[in-house]
């Protein structure tokens, strides 16, 4: 019996956006075969044709921007301002990789051939084949594009398995390329875990974004097959507030970074660590969190909408109640929600006096929950930041350059942001974390082109010249 994937709005669960039959493992393998057949011709078309296709997709995205932004709001509960920004970012990603189609594909080196035999030594990046992309619901436009665009620019075929919660957005990504790519080169495969497993097993290169538990399984599966893989698996990100930080400005930054989009970003701030007396900063942070607009994500002023589904809502409520039972104090917020309608709303919640061994202090909640604590000195702040299994991003706030550099230099995360929120990613810079946050090479920028290609080293020696015949010398008379 075929399973049906149904995507519903988290703010209005009776609003069904789309229903699709799950793609079977056999059909996944068949689509990979078709994509692999189309890929060779796509690579031969050359960089100009690939750049033109990506530019066309970018233009289409701009033309469809209002409708696609509304789709992000409706399907995944993204606040409308963030949805519009994600559409803009998606177009910028496509533009960037359209230009990167013309990037150098290798290096020319000095050959170690004999001086008598001229030749060349050079490297050349070639596409890997079919890129299997397993993408999440929280950035249902930007993440599929920042994976697909470099893969296409490098000459690969692409199959995307979007999250079931973002199936309509995933299909919208696929439609951006309708008619501009060879038949079968890019496809969207709806499904759950079985579909994803089949895609990982059949692809030539795999990129995954999602939970740490599933990402670890993907990494093992791909590595066991000898398939290049990268997996981005979330974080439990800290912000370190130094004694000389601007209290009001920093509190506003961290409130938004922790609670915006209901905390459903792998880069969201989960732990706020104040060096020294935390009373003044905590008061400002409580006011900043309490001042965030919470409710229908379609309203312009709302920054905190619903969580994605009932399981997420129940998980957030459970972790807060469990922390309270262990002595934590709720400074502001109410996990019961109180937004209008029957959606999956959880109020932005700030905790202190948290048991350091409790899961809210050690594991990703992926909801609008953050903790605040104080430490006596910089060394302890660094120790607390590094004391969890994740290592995606940390922000550090203050004015003392020496102190800022000391903290930044001791932190074991892939991204370090000084006087900037943990959230926010530059699409042309490498993205990834340390420890349980990431496996494999970085995403984005030129690093993505390296990942979706394999380097060949070519030694080209000139053919040996035949020995010259002896010259005849006329005998002089």
C-alpha positions in Angstrom: 0.0 0.0 0.0 1.4 3.4 -1.0 1.8 5.9 1.8 0.4 9.4 1.2 2.5 12.5 2.3 0.2 15.3 3.5 1.5 18.8 4.3 -0.6 21.0 6.5 -0.2 24.6 7.9 1.2 24.7 11.4 -0.9 27.7 12.3 -4.1 26.2 10.8 -3.7 22.4 10.8 -6.9 21.9 8.9 -5.4 23.8 6.0 -3.9 21.0 3.7 -1.5 22.4 1.2 -0.7 19.3 -0.8 -0.9 15.5 -0.8 1.5 13.2 -2.7 2.1 9.5 -2.9 5.4 8.5 -1.4 8.0 7.6 -4.0 9.0 4.0 -3.6 12.6 2.8 -3.3 12.3 1.2 -6.8 11.1 4.5 -8.3 13.9 6.4 -6.6 16.5 4.1 -8.2 14.7 4.5 -11.6 14.8 8.3 -11.3 18.5 8.2 -10.3 19.2 6.1 -13.5 17.3 8.7 -15.6 19.1 11.6 -14.0 22.5 9.9 -14.5 21.7 9.5 -18.2 20.8 13.2 -18.5 23.9 14.4 -16.5 26.5 13.6 -19.1 24.9 15.8 -21.7 24.3 18.6 -19.1 28.1 18.6 -18.3 28.9 18.8 -22.0 26.7 21.8 -22.5 29.3 23.9 -20.8 29.4 26.7 -18.3 27.5 29.2 -20.4 24.4 27.0 -20.7 24.5 26.1 -17.0 24.8 29.7 -16.0 21.9 30.6 -18.2 19.7 28.0 -16.6 20.5 29.2 -13.1 19.9 32.8 -14.1 16.5 31.9 -15.5 15.6 30.1 -12.3 16.6 33.2 -10.3 14.5 35.5 -12.5 11.5 33.1 -12.1 11.9 33.2 -8.3 11.9 37.0 -8.3 8.8 37.0 -10.5 7.0 34.6 -8.2 8.4 36.1 -5.0 5.0 37.2 -3.4 3.4 33.8 -4.0 6.4 31.8 -2.8 6.8 34.0 0.3 3.1 33.4 1.1 3.7 29.7 0.6 6.5 29.7 3.1 4.3 31.4 5.6 1.4 29.1 5.1 3.3 25.8 4.9 6.0 26.1 7.6 4.7 29.1 9.7 7.6 31.3 8.8 7.0 35.0 9.8 6.2 36.9 6.6 9.2 39.2 6.8 11.6 36.3 7.2 9.8 34.5 4.3 10.4 37.5 2.0 14.0 37.6 3.0 14.4 33.9 2.3 13.0 34.4 -1.2 15.5 37.2 -1.8 18.3 35.0 -0.4 17.3 32.2 -2.7 17.5 34.4 -5.8 21.0 35.6 -4.6 22.2 32.0 -4.3 21.1 31.2 -7.8 22.8 34.4 -9.1 26.0 33.6 -7.3 26.3 30.1 -8.6 25.3 31.2 -12.1 28.5 33.3 -12.1 30.5 30.4 -10.4 29.8 28.3 -13.4 32.8 30.1 -14.9 35.1 29.5 -11.9 38.4 27.9 -12.6 38.1 24.1 -12.7 41.6 23.4 -11.6 45.3 24.4 -11.4 48.2 24.2 -13.8 51.4 22.9 -12.1 55.0 22.5 -13.1 55.5 19.0 -14.5 58.4 16.8 -13.4 59.1 15.7 -16.9 62.6 15.6 -18.4 63.7 18.9 -19.8 63.9 17.2 -23.2 60.2 16.3 -23.1 57.8 19.2 -22.8 54.4 18.7 -21.3 51.7 19.8 -18.8 50.6 18.9 -15.3 47.1 20.1 -14.4 44.1 19.3 -12.2 40.5 19.3 -13.3 37.3 19.1 -11.3 34.6 16.9 -12.8 31.0 16.4 -11.6 30.3 13.4 -9.5 27.1 12.4 -11.2 23.8 12.5 -9.3 23.5 14.6 -6.2 21.0 13.3 -3.7 19.8 16.1 -1.5 17.8 15.5 1.7 16.5 18.8 2.9 14.6 20.1 6.0 11.4 22.1 6.5 12.7 25.1 8.3 14.4 26.8 5.3 12.5 25.0 2.6 13.7 27.3 -0.2 17.2 28.5 0.7 18.6 25.1 1.8 17.5 23.1 -1.2 18.9 25.9 -3.4 22.2 26.3 -1.7 22.7 22.5 -2.2 21.2 22.2 -5.7 22.7 25.4 -7.3 26.4 24.5 -6.8 25.6 20.9 -7.8 24.1 22.0 -11.0 26.7 24.6 -11.7 29.4 21.9 -11.4 27.5 19.8 -14.0 25.7 17.3 -11.8 22.1 16.0 -11.9 20.0 16.7 -8.7 17.3 14.8 -6.9 15.7 16.6 -3.9 13.8 14.8 -1.1 12.1 17.6 0.8 10.8 17.2 4.3 7.2 16.0 4.3 6.3 19.2 6.3 7.6 21.3 3.4 6.5 19.3 0.3 4.7 22.2 -1.4 7.8 24.4 -1.0 10.0 21.6 -2.3 7.8 21.3 -5.4 8.0 25.0 -5.9 11.8 24.8 -6.0 11.6 22.1 -8.7 9.2 24.2 -10.8 11.8 27.0 -10.9 13.7 24.8 -13.4 10.8 23.6 -15.5 11.8 23.6 -19.2 15.3 25.0 -18.6 17.1 21.8 -17.8 17.3 18.5 -19.7 14.5 16.1 -19.0 15.1 14.1 -15.8 18.1 16.1 -14.7 16.4 17.6 -11.6 13.5 16.0 -9.7 11.7 16.2 -6.4 11.0 12.9 -4.7 8.3 13.1 -2.0 8.6 10.6 0.9 9.7 9.7 4.3 12.6 7.7 5.7 12.4 4.9 3.2 12.5 7.3 0.3 15.4 9.1 1.8 17.4 5.9 2.5 16.9 4.8 -1.1 18.1 8.2 -2.4 21.2 8.1 -0.2 22.0 4.5 -1.3 21.6 5.3 -5.0 23.2 8.7 -5.4 26.8 9.5 -6.3 27.1 12.4 -3.8 24.8 13.1 -0.8 24.0 16.3 1.1 21.8 16.2 4.2 20.4 18.8 6.6 18.3 17.7 9.6 18.6 16.2 13.0 21.7 14.8 14.6 20.2 11.4 15.0 19.1 11.0 11.3 22.2 12.8 10.0 24.4 10.2 11.8 22.5 7.4 10.0 22.9 9.1 6.7 26.6 9.6 7.2 27.1 5.9 8.1 25.0 4.7 5.2 26.8 6.9 2.6 30.3 6.4 4.0 29.7 2.6 4.0 28.9 2.8 0.3 31.9 5.0 -0.4 29.7 7.9 -1.4 30.9 11.4 -0.6 28.6 12.9 2.1 28.1 16.0 4.1 25.6 16.3 6.9 24.5 19.4 8.8 22.9 18.4 12.0 22.0 21.4 14.1 23.4 23.0 17.2 23.0 24.1 20.8 24.4 27.6 20.3 25.7 30.0 22.9 26.0 33.7 23.1 28.7 35.1 25.5 28.0 38.6 26.9 31.0 40.3 28.2 30.8 42.9 31.0 31.2 45.9 28.7 28.6 44.8 26.1 25.9 47.3 25.2 23.1 46.0 27.3 20.0 47.2 25.4 21.4 46.5 21.9 22.7 43.0 22.8 19.6 42.0 24.6 17.5 42.9 21.5 19.9 41.0 19.2 19.8 37.8 21.4 16.0 37.9 21.9 15.5 37.9 18.2 18.2 35.2 17.6 16.7 32.9 20.2 13.0 33.3 19.6 12.6 34.4 15.9 10.8 31.9 13.8 9.9 30.2 17.1 13.6 29.2 17.6 13.4 26.8 14.7 16.9 27.5 13.2 20.0 25.4 13.6 21.7 28.7 14.3 19.2 29.9 16.9 20.7 31.1 20.3 19.8 28.5 22.9 22.2 29.5 25.8 23.1 33.0 26.9 26.1 33.2 29.1 26.8 36.4 30.9 30.3 37.1 32.3 30.0 38.6 35.7 26.8 39.9 37.3 23.9 39.0 35.1 21.1 41.0 36.8 21.1 44.1 34.6 21.4 42.2 31.3 18.9 39.6 32.4 16.3 42.3 33.1 16.9 43.8 29.6 16.7 40.4 28.0 13.4 39.5 29.7 12.0 42.8 28.5 13.2 42.2 24.9 11.8 38.7 24.8 8.5 39.8 26.3 8.3 42.5 23.7 8.4 40.2 20.7 5.2 39.9 18.8 3.8 36.4 19.0 1.0 35.0 16.8 -0.1 34.6 13.2 3.0 34.6 11.0 1.2 36.3 8.1 1.1 39.5 10.1 4.0 41.9 9.4 4.9 42.6 13.0 5.0 39.0 14.2 8.4 37.5 14.8 7.4 34.3 16.7 4.8 32.1 15.0 3.9 28.4 15.6 6.2 25.5 15.8 6.0 23.0 13.0 3.7 20.3 14.3 2.1 18.8 17.4 5.1 16.7 18.3 7.3 19.8 18.3 4.8 21.7 20.5 4.6 18.8 23.0 8.4 18.4 23.0 8.9 22.1 23.9 6.3 22.0 26.6 7.7 18.8 28.1 11.3 20.2 28.2 10.2 23.4 29.9 8.1 21.6 32.5 10.8 19.1 33.1 13.4 21.9 33.7 11.0 23.6 36.1 10.6 20.4 38.0 14.4 20.4 38.4 14.5 23.9 39.8 14.6 26.2 36.7 12.7 29.5 36.8 10.6 30.8 34.0 11.5 34.5 33.6 9.0 35.2 30.8 6.8 33.2 28.5 4.1 30.6 28.6 4.5 27.3 26.7 0.7 26.9 26.6 0.7 29.3 23.8 -2.4 31.5 23.9 -2.2 32.5 20.2 -5.5 32.6 18.3 -6.7 29.5 16.5 -5.9 25.8 16.9 -2.3 26.0 15.6 0.9 24.6 17.2 1.8 27.8 19.2 4.3 27.9 22.0 5.1 31.2 23.7 8.7 32.4 23.7 10.2 31.3 27.0 13.3 32.3 28.9 14.7 30.2 31.7 17.3 30.7 34.4 18.6 28.7 37.4 18.7 25.7 35.0 20.4 22.5 36.2 23.6 22.3 34.0 22.9 18.5 33.6 19.4 19.0 32.3 18.7 18.4 28.6 17.6 22.0 28.0 21.1 23.0 28.9 22.8 20.3 26.8 20.6 19.3 23.9 18.8 21.2 21.0 15.2 22.0 21.8 14.4 23.5 18.4 11.7 25.8 19.8 11.3 29.2 21.3 13.2 28.4 24.5 16.5 29.8 25.8 18.4 29.8 29.0 20.4 32.5 30.7 23.2 32.0 33.2 26.2 33.8 34.7 29.9 32.8 34.9 32.7 34.4 36.8 35.3 34.8 34.1 36.2 34.4 30.4 37.8 31.0 30.9 34.6 29.6 32.4 32.5 31.1 29.6 34.6 29.2 27.0 34.4 26.0 29.1 30.6 26.3 29.2 30.3 27.0 25.5 32.4 24.0 24.6 30.7 21.7 27.2 28.1 20.3 24.8 28.3 17.9 22.0 27.4 20.4 19.3 29.7 23.0 17.8 27.8 25.1 15.1 27.9 28.8 16.0 28.7 31.0 18.9 28.3 34.8 19.3 30.4 37.0 21.5 29.4 40.5 22.5 31.4 43.3 24.0 33.9 46.1 23.4 37.2 44.9 24.8 39.0 43.6 21.7 41.5 41.5 23.7 38.7 39.8 25.6 36.7 39.3 22.4 39.7 37.6 20.7 40.4 35.5 23.8 36.9 34.1 23.8 36.7 33.7 20.0 40.1 31.9 20.0 39.0 29.3 22.6 35.6 28.4 21.1 35.2 25.1 19.3 32.5 26.0 16.8 32.5 26.3 13.0 31.1 29.8 13.0 32.0 32.6 15.4 30.2 35.9 15.2 31.4 38.9 17.2 28.8 41.5 18.1 26.4 39.8 15.7 23.6 37.3 16.4 24.2 33.6 16.0 21.6 33.6 13.3 22.4 34.8 9.8 24.4 33.0 7.1 26.4 34.5 4.2 25.7 32.3 1.2 29.1 32.8 -0.3 31.1 31.8 2.8 31.7 28.3 4.0 29.0 27.0 6.4 29.3 24.1 8.9 30.1 23.2 12.4 32.3 21.0 14.6 31.6 17.9 16.7 28.0 16.6 16.4 26.9 19.6 14.4 28.5 18.5 11.1 30.0 15.7 9.2 32.0 16.1 6.0 33.1 19.2 4.1 31.6 22.6 4.4 28.6 23.9 2.4 28.2 27.1 0.4 30.7 29.3 -1.4 33.5 27.8 -3.4 33.6 24.9 -0.9 30.4 23.6 -2.4 31.9 23.4 -5.8 34.7 21.3 -4.4 32.3 19.0 -2.7 30.1 18.3 -5.7 33.2 17.6 -7.9 36.1 15.1 -7.9 39.6 16.3 -8.8 41.6 14.5 -11.5 45.3 15.1 -11.9 46.4 15.0 -15.5 50.0 14.6 -16.7 50.3 15.4 -20.4 53.6 14.6 -22.0 54.4 15.7 -25.5 54.9 12.8 -27.9 58.6 11.8 -28.3 60.0 13.2 -31.4 61.6 10.7 -33.8 65.3 11.0 -34.1 66.4 13.4 -36.8 68.1 11.6 -39.8 71.8 12.5 -40.2 72.4 15.4 -42.4 74.3 14.7 -45.6 77.2 17.1 -46.3 78.3 17.6 -49.9 81.9 16.9 -50.5 83.5 20.1 -51.7 85.2 20.0 -55.0 
